[in-house]
Amino acid sequence: MSDVYAEPTTGAAPAGPATLARYTTLRLGGPAGRLETAGNAEEIVQKVREAEARDEPILVLAGGSNVVIGDQGFPGTVVLLRSRGFQVVAEDDDTVTVRVEAGETWDDLVATTVERGWSGLECLSGVPGSAGATPIQNVGAYGQEVAETITAVQAYDRTHREVVRIAAADCGFAYRGSVFKYSDRWVVLSVDFRLARSPLSGPVRYAELARALGVEVGDRVPLSDARATVLRLRAGKGMVLDADDPDTRSVGSFFTNPVLDREAYELLRERAADLGEPPSWPGAGDVVKVSAAWLIDKAGFGKGHLGPEGVAISTKHTLALTNRSGTAHTAALVALARQIRDGVHDRFGVTLHPEPVLINCTI
């Protein structure tokens, strides 16, 4: 595991030591009222308590890969999580449970689990950001979600001013969500993952990944093959951070796939009758998840669609909104997001919702 934090390198960092744009993958965001760095769980709690004693608003920021910060920045204290490392806290013949510090770079962790023959995170290769952010968003990709392997989250409870261990069953995991998302109560300190001791991946669930691997859905493949293929697929969509690729100056998917009840889905099908069947996936309770990328594209917002100040839809992935110019303001990105949201609603009657956390801005 690397114990040195590398700031995002996508684009030139803006001037000003407390400018939050330098700490986000979008390279957007205004100044912080106060900027603090915490290198371990104890320091994280200390910095939060000190800010509370000053009666200041608090923003906890790690990799900055799933946050959009407004041009006015954040008026209170921003605590940068720079805790690193992991330890094995339980193991048996079949599984190993690792406790990962919140600031640990996620892809470094995934790479290490693959190298050690621990199965369960391999399809989440290349996801930017930190380990502590994964339960907040219930990060998922290519058929895996962290909710499947998380056993507990250690967090600072700001309401009761104590460090607690929250079992996975109490985390409220849902599609791209949890009890931690949109809540100021919890500050994630570390996460426990239970992984299988196996040189093979879990069953491949995602059809695109199965095709790329040359296997059938449900087959297992060597962990290294799964990781390499996921990294290649993500890179082809601009979803692996690359300083030379302005398409990666983003937060990944900006909108979640809408989840519709049966009536809303049938109305969508009627409005999209001239375009063919909308790509969709059945969900529990007679709901249907629909491809946001398809809706955006068919509403007239294709790859490379330009907005103000050089913000644009990625040339590689319709769901990613990018700060291609590297000199845009958050207001320009928000304006593009609103245009897309309103255009999709006008065309299909479906409302798209942002996936990243919005700080001092809104669409």
Residue pairs with C-beta under 8 A, 6 or more apart in sequence:
1 84
1 85
1 86
1 104
1 108
1 109
1 112
2 84
2 105
2 108
3 84
3 85
5 82
5 84
5 103
5 105
6 105
7 13
7 22
7 23
8 22
8 23
8 24
8 25
8 27
8 63
8 64
8 65
8 241
9 241
9 243
10 25
10 27
10 241
10 242
10 243
10 245
10 246
10 248
10 249
11 27
11 243
11 246
11 249
11 323
11 326
12 326
13 19
13 21
13 22
13 27
14 21
14 22
14 27
16 31
17 35
18 31
18 32
18 34
18 35
18 78
19 29
19 30
19 31
19 32
19 73
20 29
20 30
20 31
20 32
20 61
20 64
20 69
20 73
20 74
20 78
21 27
21 28
21 29
21 30
21 69
23 29
23 61
23 64
23 78
23 80
24 61
24 64
24 65
24 67
24 68
24 69
24 251
25 63
25 64
25 65
25 128
25 129
25 241
25 248
25 249
25 250
25 251
26 64
26 68
26 249
26 250
26 251
26 323
26 330
26 333
27 249
27 323
27 326
28 68
28 69
28 71
28 323
28 328
28 329
28 330
28 333
29 68
29 69
29 70
29 71
29 73
29 74
29 330
29 359
30 69
30 70
30 71
30 72
30 73
30 74
30 330
30 360
31 73
31 74
32 59
32 73
32 74
32 76
32 77
32 78
33 56
33 73
33 74
33 75
33 76
33 77
33 78
34 51
34 56
34 76
34 77
34 78
35 77
35 78
35 80
36 47
36 50
36 51
36 77
36 78
36 79
36 80
37 79
37 80
37 82
38 44
38 46
38 47
38 79
38 80
38 81
38 82
38 83
38 103
39 82
39 83
39 84
40 83
40 101
41 83
41 101
41 102
41 154
41 163
41 189
41 190
43 83
44 60
44 79
44 81
44 83
44 102
44 156
44 187
44 189
45 156
45 163
45 187
45 189
47 77
47 79
48 58
48 60
48 79
48 156
48 158
48 187
49 161
50 77
51 57
51 58
51 76
51 77
51 79
52 58
52 158
54 77
56 76
56 77
57 74
57 75
57 76
57 77
58 76
58 77
58 78
58 79
58 184
59 74
59 76
59 77
59 78
59 79
59 359
60 78
60 79
60 81
60 187
61 67
61 78
61 79
61 80
61 81
62 80
62 81
62 102
62 103
62 129
62 130
62 132
62 133
63 105
63 106
63 128
63 129
63 130
63 133
64 129
65 127
65 128
65 129
65 133
65 251
65 252
66 129
66 133
66 137
66 251
66 252
66 355
66 356
66 357
67 251
67 356
67 357
67 358
67 359
68 251
68 330
68 333
68 334
68 354
68 356
68 357
68 358
68 359
68 361
69 330
69 359
69 360
69 361
70 330
70 331
70 358
70 359
70 360
70 361
71 329
71 330
71 331
71 361
72 360
73 360
74 359
74 360
81 102
81 103
81 130
81 132
82 103
83 101
83 102
83 103
83 104
83 132
83 189
83 190
84 101
84 103
84 104
85 100
85 101
85 104
86 98
86 99
86 100
86 101
86 104
86 109
86 112
86 131
87 98
87 99
88 96
88 97
88 98
88 99
89 97
89 98
89 99
89 192
90 96
90 97
90 194
91 97
93 197
94 196
94 197
95 194
95 195
95 196
95 197
96 118
96 194
96 195
96 197
97 151
97 192
97 193
97 194
97 195
98 113
98 118
98 192
98 193
98 195
99 154
99 190
99 191
99 192
100 109
100 131
100 190
100 191
100 192
100 193
101 131
101 132
101 189
101 190
102 130
102 131
102 132
102 133
102 188
102 189
102 190
102 191
103 130
103 131
103 132
104 130
104 131
104 132
105 130
105 131
106 124
106 127
106 128
106 129
106 130
106 131
106 133
106 134
106 139
107 125
107 126
107 127
107 128
109 121
109 131
110 121
110 122
110 124
110 125
110 127
110 227
111 125
111 227
113 119
113 120
113 121
113 122
113 195
114 121
114 122
114 125
114 223
114 224
114 226
114 227
117 197
117 198
117 199
117 223
118 195
118 196
118 197
118 198
119 195
119 196
119 197
119 198
119 199
119 200
119 201
119 202
119 223
120 144
120 148
120 149
120 193
120 194
120 195
120 196
120 202
121 144
121 146
121 149
121 193
121 195
122 144
122 201
122 202
122 223
122 226
122 227
122 230
123 141
123 142
123 143
123 144
123 201
123 202
123 204
123 206
123 209
123 226
123 230
124 134
124 139
124 140
124 141
124 142
124 144
124 146
124 230
125 226
125 227
125 230
125 231
125 234
126 230
126 231
126 234
126 235
126 239
126 240
127 134
127 139
127 141
127 252
128 240
128 241
128 252
129 139
131 190
131 191
132 188
132 189
132 190
132 191
133 139
133 188
134 146
134 150
134 191
135 146
135 147
135 150
135 153
135 171
135 173
135 178
135 180
135 188
135 191
136 178
136 180
136 181
136 188
137 176
137 177
137 178
137 181
137 355
138 145
138 146
138 147
138 173
138 174
138 175
138 176
138 177
138 178
139 145
139 146
140 146
140 147
140 175
140 176
141 230
141 234
142 205
142 206
142 208
142 209
142 230
142 233
143 204
143 205
143 206
143 209
144 202
144 205
145 173
146 191
146 193
147 168
147 171
147 173
147 178
149 193
149 194
149 195
150 168
150 171
150 173
150 191
150 192
150 193
150 194
151 167
151 168
151 192
151 193
151 194
152 165
152 166
152 167
152 168
152 191
152 192
153 165
153 166
153 168
153 171
153 180
153 188
153 190
153 191
153 192
154 163
154 164
154 165
154 166
154 188
154 189
154 190
154 191
154 192
155 163
155 164
155 166
155 180
155 186
155 187
155 188
155 189
156 162
156 163
156 164
156 186
156 187
156 189
157 163
157 164
157 185
157 186
158 184
158 185
158 186
158 187
159 185
163 189
166 179
166 186
170 179
171 178
171 179
171 180
172 178
172 179
175 256
175 257
175 259
175 289
176 256
176 355
179 186
180 186
180 188
181 357
182 357
196 202
198 223
199 222
199 223
200 220
200 221
200 222
200 223
201 220
201 221
201 222
201 223
201 225
201 226
202 220
203 217
203 218
203 219
203 220
204 210
204 213
204 215
204 216
204 217
204 218
204 219
204 220
204 221
204 226
205 217
205 218
206 217
207 217
208 233
209 226
209 229
209 230
209 233
210 216
210 217
210 219
212 229
212 232
212 233
213 219
213 221
213 225
213 226
213 229
215 221
231 240
234 240
235 242
236 316
237 314
237 316
237 317
237 320
238 245
238 247
238 248
238 250
238 314
238 315
238 316
238 317
238 320
238 322
239 248
239 252
239 317
239 320
240 248
241 248
242 248
246 322
246 323
246 324
246 325
246 326
247 314
247 315
247 316
247 317
247 320
247 322
247 324
248 322
249 322
249 323
249 324
249 326
250 314
250 320
250 321
250 322
250 323
251 320
251 321
251 355
251 356
252 319
252 320
252 355
253 292
253 317
253 319
253 320
253 355
254 319
254 320
254 321
254 337
254 354
254 355
254 356
255 292
255 296
255 319
255 337
255 340
255 341
255 352
255 353
255 354
255 355
256 292
256 352
256 353
256 354
256 355
257 289
257 290
257 291
257 292
258 289
258 290
258 292
258 295
258 350
258 351
258 352
258 353
259 283
259 287
259 288
259 289
259 290
260 268
260 287
260 288
260 289
260 290
260 350
261 286
261 287
261 288
262 286
262 287
262 288
264 349
264 350
265 280
265 288
265 290
267 349
268 278
268 290
268 348
268 349
268 350
269 277
269 278
271 347
271 348
271 349
272 278
272 298
272 348
275 298
278 290
278 291
278 294
278 295
279 290
279 291
279 294
280 288
280 289
280 290
280 291
281 288
281 289
282 288
282 289
283 289
290 350
292 319
292 352
293 317
293 318
293 319
295 344
295 347
295 348
295 350
295 352
296 313
296 318
296 319
296 340
296 344
296 352
297 303
297 318
298 347
298 348
299 340
299 343
299 344
299 346
299 347
299 348
300 343
300 347
301 313
301 318
301 339
301 340
301 343
301 344
302 313
302 318
303 313
303 314
303 315
303 316
303 317
303 318
304 312
304 313
304 314
304 315
305 312
305 313
306 312
307 321
307 332
307 333
307 335
307 336
307 339
308 328
308 332
308 335
308 336
309 325
309 327
309 328
309 329
309 332
310 323
310 324
310 325
310 326
310 327
310 328
310 332
311 321
311 322
311 323
311 324
311 325
311 328
311 332
311 333
311 335
311 336
312 321
312 322
312 324
312 336
313 320
313 321
313 322
313 336
313 340
314 320
314 321
314 322
321 333
321 336
321 337
321 340
323 333
330 361
331 361
334 361
334 362
334 363
337 354
337 363
338 363
340 352
341 351
341 352
341 363
344 350
344 351
344 352
345 351
345 352
354 363
